[in-house]
Amino acid sequence: MGALTLLPVRTRTELERFVRVPMRLGASDQNYVPPLIVERMESLSPKGNPFFAHAEVAFWLAERDGRDVGRISAQIDALNPQTAEGVGHFGMIAAEDDPEVFAALFGAAEAWLRERGRTVALGPINLSTNEEVGLLIEGRDTPPMFMMSHDAPHTAAAIEAQGYAKAKDIFAYTCSVADDLPAPILRRIRKGLPEGVTLRTLEMKRLDAEVATVTAILNDAWSGNWGFTPTTEAETKALATTLRLIIDPRLAWIAEIDGEPAGFMILLPNVNEAIADLKGKLLPFGWAKLLWRLKVKGVKTGRVPLMGVRRHFAASLKGQLLPFHLIDAVARAARARGYERYELSWVLEDNLPMRRICDAGGATVYKTYRLYQKALI
């Protein structure tokens, strides 16, 4: 084999090579879903992703014999509370099963983080804790849902060989749309909404305002969670733009208590199901196929990436029942539209309140993702 070269990503051409690395590595994996190249290019550029406005980011490619054999990112997010504790992130890790490649990639990322005063490296985080988080370690027997990773099986051992150890595990729960909530909970919520509680679907005509409401609830509900980064106004606007293309408002519910927005749950169609055979390309007919599958033909699976109840309601009886009212409303709407299964993700292993809701609602863990950390001093 020829010498290994590490290349900092600086041009658009190099960025596209960076995007394509996992596509080549996953080509023989029947459960790997190639991402849309145009979406990845936008998400990994300052012009397309508001994350870059409050973060410093670097990308590297590893190449050998004219072939790209690996990639990695390093980033420091000014809004992440762990940044004040000396934590920096690595992410986007994908490489051939070669210890030399992993050593070179992590060597570059760690040196970059050390130069910027970081004392701990944590990841994989791609790029924000509000995007893809964790390395898949269990559950490779099914394709990933939208905005969830699907990593090569050798990657976990390769990361651990670089001196990394488990920081946290993250779970993805699966739930059959055909199944009702467990009988005791169902009897409780079928009695009707408590006084002062109302549920409604998202209003597309007011989408920007609705998304602002949802993110305000999210920032409050998740504020105590380990590693949570609040969503900025620019990121809220970007989210609204994305949702406008794919959301079905009949699967997005907001709950109010005494007129105050108190909780929400959004089920998004599993875009991965619609793009699995597009090989990352939208041209010449990819857009038509995607829109047909999402808007006309429909998909059978979905993901709940966004759900929360404001903290000052969570301790009340109304607040405790709210998630189950939302789950029931979303599940019934999904069932009516031909959905068969949806994923609740991601959930931290020590987020016991959310795990109890998932367990009580009949969902089961079917994928586990791991965050790794390493001291840099």
C-alpha positions in Angstrom: 0.0 0.0 0.0 1.0 3.6 -0.6 1.6 6.3 1.9 -1.4 7.6 3.8 -2.1 11.4 3.3 -4.3 13.6 5.5 -6.1 16.4 3.7 -7.9 19.3 5.4 -11.2 19.9 3.6 -11.2 23.4 2.1 -12.9 23.3 -1.3 -16.4 22.3 -2.5 -14.8 19.4 -4.4 -13.1 18.1 -1.3 -16.3 18.5 0.7 -18.2 16.3 -1.8 -15.4 13.7 -1.5 -15.9 14.0 2.3 -19.6 13.3 1.9 -19.1 10.3 -0.4 -16.7 8.4 1.9 -19.4 6.5 3.9 -21.4 5.9 0.7 -18.5 3.9 -0.7 -17.9 2.1 2.6 -21.6 1.2 3.0 -22.2 0.1 -0.6 -22.2 -3.6 0.3 -24.4 -3.2 3.4 -28.0 -3.8 2.5 -29.2 -1.7 5.4 -27.1 1.4 4.6 -29.1 4.3 3.1 -27.1 6.7 1.0 -27.8 10.3 2.0 -28.9 12.9 -0.5 -25.6 14.5 -1.6 -27.1 17.9 -2.1 -28.6 17.9 1.4 -25.3 16.8 3.0 -23.4 19.4 1.1 -25.7 22.1 2.4 -25.7 20.8 5.9 -21.9 20.8 6.1 -21.4 24.3 4.8 -21.7 27.7 6.6 -24.1 29.0 4.0 -26.6 26.1 4.5 -26.3 25.4 8.2 -26.8 28.0 11.0 -24.8 25.8 13.3 -21.6 27.3 11.9 -22.6 30.8 13.2 -21.9 29.6 16.8 -19.3 26.9 16.2 -15.8 26.4 14.8 -15.6 23.3 12.6 -12.8 21.4 10.7 -13.0 18.5 8.3 -10.3 16.0 7.2 -10.0 13.4 4.5 -7.6 10.4 4.6 -6.4 9.2 1.2 -4.2 6.4 0.0 -3.3 5.3 -3.6 -5.7 7.9 -5.0 -8.6 6.6 -2.9 -10.4 8.3 0.0 -10.2 5.9 2.9 -11.6 7.9 5.8 -12.9 11.1 7.2 -13.5 12.9 10.5 -14.6 16.3 11.8 -13.8 18.3 14.9 -15.9 21.1 16.2 -16.4 23.4 19.2 -19.9 24.6 19.8 -20.0 27.9 21.7 -23.6 27.3 22.8 -23.1 23.8 24.1 -22.9 23.9 27.9 -20.1 21.4 28.0 -17.8 23.7 26.0 -17.3 25.7 29.2 -16.0 22.5 30.8 -13.3 22.1 28.2 -15.2 19.6 26.0 -14.7 19.6 22.2 -16.5 17.3 19.8 -15.4 14.9 17.0 -17.8 13.6 14.4 -18.5 12.3 10.9 -16.2 9.4 11.5 -16.1 6.9 8.7 -13.1 4.9 7.6 -11.8 1.6 6.2 -11.0 -1.1 8.7 -7.4 0.1 9.0 -5.8 1.1 12.4 -3.4 3.5 10.6 -6.3 5.4 9.1 -8.1 5.8 12.4 -5.0 6.8 14.2 -4.2 9.5 11.6 -7.8 10.9 11.6 -8.1 11.0 15.4 -4.6 12.4 15.7 -5.6 15.4 13.5 -8.9 16.0 15.2 -7.4 15.8 18.7 -4.5 18.1 17.8 -6.9 20.6 16.5 -9.0 20.4 19.7 -5.9 20.7 21.9 -4.7 23.8 20.1 -8.0 25.4 21.0 -7.8 24.6 24.7 -10.0 21.5 24.8 -9.2 18.9 27.5 -11.8 16.3 26.5 -12.9 14.9 23.1 -16.5 13.7 22.9 -18.3 12.1 20.0 -19.3 11.2 17.4 -21.6 14.3 17.1 -22.5 15.2 13.5 -22.2 18.2 13.9 -24.5 19.4 16.6 -26.3 17.6 19.5 -29.5 18.7 17.6 -28.4 16.6 14.6 -27.0 13.1 14.4 -25.5 11.9 17.7 -23.7 8.7 18.6 -22.2 5.6 16.9 -24.5 2.7 16.1 -23.4 -0.3 18.2 -26.5 -2.4 18.3 -29.4 -2.7 15.7 -27.5 -2.9 12.4 -30.1 -5.5 11.2 -32.5 -2.8 10.1 -32.0 0.4 8.0 -31.6 3.7 9.9 -34.4 6.2 10.2 -34.1 9.8 8.9 -31.3 11.7 10.6 -29.9 8.6 12.4 -26.6 7.1 11.6 -25.7 3.6 10.4 -22.0 2.9 11.0 -19.7 0.2 9.8 -19.3 -2.7 12.3 -15.6 -2.3 12.8 -15.8 1.4 13.8 -16.6 1.0 17.5 -13.5 -1.2 18.2 -11.4 1.2 16.1 -12.5 4.2 18.2 -11.8 2.3 21.4 -8.3 1.4 20.1 -7.6 5.1 20.0 -8.1 5.3 23.8 -11.8 6.3 23.9 -14.3 4.9 26.4 -18.1 5.1 26.7 -19.5 8.4 27.8 -23.2 7.7 27.3 -25.5 5.4 25.4 -28.5 6.6 23.5 -31.5 4.6 22.6 -33.9 4.5 19.6 -37.3 3.0 20.5 -39.7 1.4 18.0 -43.4 1.3 18.2 -46.1 -0.3 16.1 -48.8 2.1 14.9 -51.3 -0.8 15.0 -50.9 -1.2 18.7 -52.9 1.0 21.1 -51.4 2.3 24.3 -51.4 -0.2 27.2 -55.0 -0.7 28.4 -54.6 1.1 31.8 -53.2 4.3 30.1 -55.7 4.0 27.3 -58.7 3.9 29.7 -57.3 7.0 31.4 -56.9 9.1 28.4 -60.2 7.9 26.8 -62.0 9.7 29.6 -61.1 12.8 27.7 -58.8 15.7 28.1 -58.5 17.3 31.6 -60.2 20.7 32.0 -58.1 23.4 30.5 -56.2 21.1 28.2 -56.6 21.3 24.4 -54.8 19.5 21.5 -54.6 20.8 18.0 -52.6 20.0 14.8 -49.9 22.3 13.4 -51.2 25.2 11.3 -49.2 25.3 8.1 -50.3 28.9 7.3 -48.5 30.0 10.4 -45.6 27.6 10.2 -42.9 30.0 11.2 -44.8 31.0 14.3 -45.7 27.4 15.0 -42.1 26.2 14.7 -41.0 29.1 17.0 -43.5 27.8 19.6 -42.3 24.3 19.3 -38.6 25.2 19.7 -39.4 27.4 22.7 -41.1 24.4 24.3 -38.2 22.2 23.3 -35.5 24.5 24.7 -37.4 24.6 28.0 -38.2 20.9 28.2 -34.7 19.7 27.3 -32.8 22.3 29.1 -31.8 20.0 31.9 -30.7 17.2 29.6 -27.0 16.2 29.5 -25.3 18.0 26.5 -28.4 19.8 25.3 -27.7 22.8 23.0 -30.5 25.3 22.7 -31.8 26.0 19.3 -31.1 29.5 18.0 -33.5 31.8 16.0 -31.6 31.1 12.8 -31.8 27.4 13.4 -35.5 27.7 14.1 -36.0 29.4 10.7 -33.9 26.7 9.0 -36.0 24.0 10.7 -39.2 25.6 9.4 -37.8 25.6 5.9 -37.0 21.9 6.1 -40.3 21.0 7.7 -42.2 22.8 5.0 -41.0 20.3 2.5 -41.7 17.1 4.4 -44.1 17.5 7.3 -47.6 16.3 7.3 -49.4 18.7 9.7 -51.9 16.0 10.6 -49.0 14.2 12.3 -47.8 17.2 14.3 -49.7 18.1 17.5 -49.4 20.9 20.0 -51.0 20.7 23.4 -52.1 23.8 25.4 -52.9 24.1 29.1 -55.1 27.1 30.0 -54.2 28.7 26.7 -50.4 28.3 27.1 -48.5 26.1 24.7 -47.4 23.3 27.0 -46.2 20.3 24.9 -45.9 18.9 21.4 -45.1 15.8 19.4 -44.1 15.7 15.7 -43.9 12.5 13.6 -41.9 13.0 10.4 -42.1 10.7 7.4 -39.0 8.5 7.3 -37.3 10.2 4.3 -34.7 7.3 4.3 -37.5 5.0 3.2 -38.2 7.3 0.2 -34.6 7.8 -0.9 -33.1 4.4 -0.3 -32.8 3.6 -4.0 -31.8 7.1 -5.3 -28.1 6.5 -4.6 -27.7 10.0 -3.2 -28.9 11.7 -6.4 -31.9 13.9 -7.0 -31.4 14.4 -10.7 -32.8 13.8 -13.2 -35.9 12.3 -11.6 -35.0 12.0 -7.9 -37.1 15.0 -6.8 -40.1 13.6 -8.6 -39.7 10.2 -7.0 -39.1 11.7 -3.5 -42.2 14.0 -3.7 -44.3 11.2 -5.1 -43.3 8.8 -2.3 -43.7 11.4 0.5 -46.8 13.2 -0.7 -48.7 10.8 -2.9 -47.7 7.2 -2.4 -46.8 7.7 1.2 -44.2 5.9 3.4 -44.9 3.2 6.0 -42.4 4.4 8.7 -41.8 7.6 10.5 -39.6 9.1 13.2 -40.4 11.3 16.2 -37.3 13.5 16.6 -39.2 16.3 18.4 -41.3 15.9 21.5 -41.4 17.8 24.8 -43.5 19.2 27.7 -42.6 22.5 29.4 -40.8 21.8 32.7 -43.3 23.7 34.9 -46.1 21.5 33.7 -44.2 18.2 33.9 -44.8 17.7 37.6 -48.6 18.3 37.4 -51.1 15.5 36.7 -52.1 17.3 33.5 -48.5 17.5 32.4 -47.8 13.9 33.2 -50.7 12.7 31.0 -49.9 15.1 28.2 -47.3 12.9 26.5 -49.8 10.0 26.3 -52.5 12.2 24.9 -50.0 13.3 22.3 -48.8 9.8 21.5 -52.4 8.6 21.1 -53.3 11.5 18.8 -50.3 11.0 16.6 -50.6 7.2 16.5 -54.3 7.4 15.5 -53.5 9.9 12.8 -50.5 7.9 11.5 -52.6 4.7 11.4 -55.2 6.5 9.3 -52.5 7.4 6.8 -51.1 4.0 6.4 -48.1 4.1 8.7 -47.0 0.8 10.2 -44.2 1.8 12.6 -42.4 4.8 14.0 -39.3 5.5 15.9 -38.9 7.6 19.1 -35.3 8.9 19.1 -33.0 9.7 20.4 -33.3 9.1 24.2 -30.4 9.2 26.6 -29.9 6.1 28.7 -30.2 8.2 31.9 -33.2 10.2 30.8 -35.5 8.2 33.0 -38.6 10.3 32.7 -38.6 9.9 28.9 -37.7 6.3 29.1 -40.6 5.6 31.4 -42.9 7.3 28.9 -41.6 5.1 26.1 -41.8 2.0 28.2 -45.3 2.8 29.4 -46.4 3.6 25.9 -45.4 0.1 24.7 -42.3 1.1 22.8 -39.2 -1.0 22.9 -35.5 -0.3 22.4 -34.2 -1.6 19.0 -31.1 0.4 18.4 -28.3 1.6 20.7 -25.9 4.4 19.9 -22.8 5.3 21.9 -21.0 8.5 22.7 -17.3 8.1 23.4 -14.9 10.4 25.3 -11.2 10.7 25.8 -9.1 13.0 28.0 -6.7 15.2 25.9 -4.3 16.0 28.6 
